[in-house]
Amino acid sequence: MNHSNGSRGCLIKQKIQNLDIIVESMGAKPPIIEQLKEYVETIGRRLKYQAIDESSGIIAEMVIALIMIVLILITFILFNITLALIFGHWLGSTWKGFVVITAFYALSVVLARLLRESLQDQLIRLFIKKVFSKIKS
């Protein structure tokens, strides 16, 4: 959500209050003042609705991403169990198949740890690009 929309809303409310003070000092309200007041209030509501729309879109994307991650994890786990059983069949013992798969992931963790900074930089760039693409659109 864009913080500038919130500060704009406060600024608009302040301008409406200033406009009310000016109108009260004038006595009768000219039609243009009422129209300006309605216009400023409409802009404030529009900004509020835009902020709600943008934040709703971000939340919806996050929920969809979470669902996709859960489904991918379930698929990944079942795939790994299948691989472990296949290796166990080939090696003549189920536990040996699970050891092979576990060793593969242990080596993957060591490799990821060694490449941690490079991976972090790439993920940060990806996240920033995603956030700015949402802000531009």
Buried (B, 14 or more C-beta within 10 A) or exposed (E): EEEEBEEBBEEBEEBBEEBEEEBEEEEEEEEEBEEBBEEBEEBBEEBBEEBEEBEEEEEEEEEEEEEEEEEEEEEEEEEBEEBBBEBBEEEEEEEBBBBBBEEEEEEEEEEEEEEEEEEEEEEEEEEEEEEEEEEEE
